[in-house]
């Protein structure tokens, strides 16, 4: 059967992608940000996944306010980097896993979650920036990737409880897949930030780190946090953090009980383009 061995959580700030693409990673401002991902390069050598199930949100690039699904799984064979108004990022195309993606879609829908299936889509910085941070500059991504988009742009957005339960359903589906493969679940977005209005530039370090603590130790309790609390404490774009609960819900302690995962790496830094950067790697116990 397929194995979920780890979950990875990270911000997906577009300015981080621009700094990476323009060769600015060693500048004084950006160096501390990218240093937070140095651990990943060595860790991935011994924990390399066959497939990454990557939860992200589209930023009105492929979807729009005319049509935006709450949950969408990408079942196609490949996905190109999107042009977000300044040309596509110079990063490899994403190679999908249609067989596993279709299997997950079928299993999760049978667990009463309504998913939109997408065969053709371009993927924006929400997906490509995390890949660049973790893997660095590569000619091709070292794993197949199943993009999974969540609406955190147009309210109402799904609750933390719904996201944790969905993650559990996804975890159950993957662990029933009859192929011996290693799967990682990634949750992206956040941490605290607001891009507009009187609170633009808001960063709440104390709240962010408390979120990380609870994500590790008390995901079920954290999932009960109302969406308005994310917005009030972490800014209007802080609501992206509900996507981390999908990845956390797929871990073995939530899916089947047992010990909580091991913290392999934890990183937090501010600022990065008026945004808080959070990063966490959890390994399934046993």
Secondary structure, 3 states (H helix, E strand, C coil): CCEEEEEEEECCCHHHHHHHHCCCCCCHHHHHHHHCCHHHHHHHHHCCCCEEEEEECCCCCCCECCECCCEEEECCCEECECECCCCECCCCCEECCHHHHHHHHHHHHHCCCCCEEECCCCECHHHHHHHHHHHCCCCCCCCEEEEEEECCCCCCCCCHHHHHHHHHHHHHHHHCCCCCCEEEEEEECCCCCCCCCCCCCCCCHHHHHHHHHHHHHCHHHHCCCCHHHHHHHHCHHHHHHHHHHHHHHCCHHHHHCCCCCEEEEEEEECCCCCCCEEEEEEECCC
